[in-house]
C-alpha cells in the first residue's frame, strides 16, 4: 500500500499523466459517438447529455484534464503499491478514466 507521501509524489508523474491524456480523448470520443450506454457510465436520465457537454468542452484539452483525472486514479488505487500504480496497463488506465468521467461531467454530484 502506497503511503500518502508516496501518492503525493506521484501527482506530478508526467509519464503517467501522458498515458491518462489520450485515455481521456478515447473516452470523450466514446461519448461523442454514443458508445457510453453501458457500465461504468451512468444510465440515469440526462447523464449522457452531461457527458456529451463535458466531452465537447474537453476533447481538445486532454492535457489539462489529465492532472485532475490522475489525482482521482491515484485516490481510487491508493491501496495498491507504487509499483502497481506505475505499472498499470493501458487498459487499466482507460478503465479508470471511464469510471471517473461521470464525476467530472457532473453526473455524480
C-alpha positions in Angstrom: 0.0 0.0 0.0 1.4 3.4 -1.0 1.8 6.0 1.7 0.2 9.4 1.5 3.5 11.0 0.8 4.3 8.5 -2.0 0.9 9.1 -3.5 1.5 12.9 -3.4 4.9 12.5 -5.1 3.1 10.7 -7.9 0.9 13.7 -8.6 3.5 15.2 -10.9 4.4 12.0 -12.7 4.4 13.2 -16.3 4.8 9.7 -17.8 1.6 8.6 -16.2 -0.3 11.8 -16.9 0.9 11.3 -20.5 -0.9 8.0 -20.5 -4.0 9.5 -18.9 -4.4 12.3 -21.5 -5.0 10.0 -24.6 -7.3 7.9 -22.4 -9.4 11.0 -21.8 -9.6 11.6 -25.6 -10.6 8.0 -26.2 -13.3 8.3 -23.5 -14.5 11.6 -24.9 -14.7 10.1 -28.4 -16.8 7.1 -27.0 -19.2 9.6 -25.5 -19.4 11.7 -28.7 -20.3 8.7 -30.8 -22.7 7.4 -28.3 -20.8 4.3 -27.0 -21.4 5.2 -23.4 -24.6 3.2 -23.0 -23.2 0.5 -20.6 -21.3 0.4 -17.3 -19.3 2.1 -16.0 -21.2 5.0 -17.4 -24.3 6.1 -15.5 -27.5 5.5 -17.4 -29.5 7.9 -15.3 -31.8 10.3 -17.2 -29.7 13.1 -18.6 -26.3 11.5 -17.9 -25.3 11.1 -21.5 -26.2 14.8 -22.2 -24.0 15.9 -19.3 -21.1 13.7 -20.5 -21.6 15.0 -24.1 -21.2 18.6 -22.9 -18.1 17.6 -21.0 -16.6 15.7 -24.0 -17.1 18.6 -26.4 -15.6 21.0 -23.9 -12.6 18.9 -23.1 -11.7 16.9 -26.2 -9.0 19.4 -27.2 -7.9 19.9 -23.6 -6.9 16.4 -22.5 -3.6 17.5 -21.2 -5.3 20.0 -18.9 -7.8 17.4 -17.7 -5.1 14.7 -17.2 -3.9 16.1 -13.9 -7.5 16.0 -12.5 -8.1 12.5 -13.7 -4.7 11.4 -12.5 -5.5 12.5 -8.9 -8.8 10.6 -9.0 -7.0 7.5 -10.3 -4.4 7.7 -7.5 -7.2 8.0 -4.9 -9.1 5.1 -6.4 -5.9 2.9 -6.4 -4.5 4.1 -3.1 -4.5 0.6 -1.7 -2.0 -0.5 -4.4 1.7 -0.2 -4.2 3.6 2.4 -6.1 5.0 -0.3 -8.4 1.4 -1.5 -9.1 0.2 2.0 -9.8 3.1 3.0 -12.1 2.9 -0.5 -13.8 -0.8 -0.1 -14.7 -1.6 -1.3 -18.1 -3.1 0.9 -20.8 -6.4 -1.0 -20.4 -6.4 -0.3 -16.6 -5.8 3.4 -17.1 -8.6 3.6 -19.8 -10.9 1.7 -17.4 -10.1 4.2 -14.6 -10.8 7.1 -16.9 -14.1 5.6 -18.0 -15.1 5.0 -14.4 -14.2 8.6 -13.4 -15.8 10.7 -16.2 -19.2 10.9 -14.7 -17.7 12.8 -11.7 -16.2 15.4 -14.0 -19.2 15.6 -16.2 -21.4 16.5 -13.3 -23.4 13.2 -13.4 -22.2 12.5 -9.9 -22.5 15.4 -7.5 
